[in-house]
Amino acid sequence: MRSGDKLDYSDGYLLSRGERIGRLSNAMRDRLKVLEARGYAVTDAEVSFVLAWRPREEDREIAVSLANLALTRMTPAVPPTADFTVSL
């Protein structure tokens, strides 16, 4: 994977060529649920950075992908309602 590579998004996971390559953090998944409830949906994902991470006291490296997600409003915005009384 390289910066700029396109990814797919499905149920909290990032996919490349149909294969799961990463999972969003719980905090990000919760944040996306709030946005989805407001009518947004993930419409695009791409690799932003790929980092090499080495856990302490281990010799192996793990590739960590940082991705950008694009969201689009799928439902029209609902106009705000006002709760007030008018006396004539």
HELIX and SHEET records of a PDB file:
HELIX    1   1 ASN A   26  ALA A   37  1                                  12    
SHEET    1   A 5 GLU A  19  ARG A  23  0                                        
SHEET    2   A 5 TYR A  13  SER A  16 -1                                        
SHEET    3   A 5 LYS A   6  SER A  10 -1                                        
SHEET    4   A 5 TYR A  40  TRP A  53 -1                                        
SHEET    5   A 5 ILE A  62  ARG A  73 -1                                        
END                                                                             
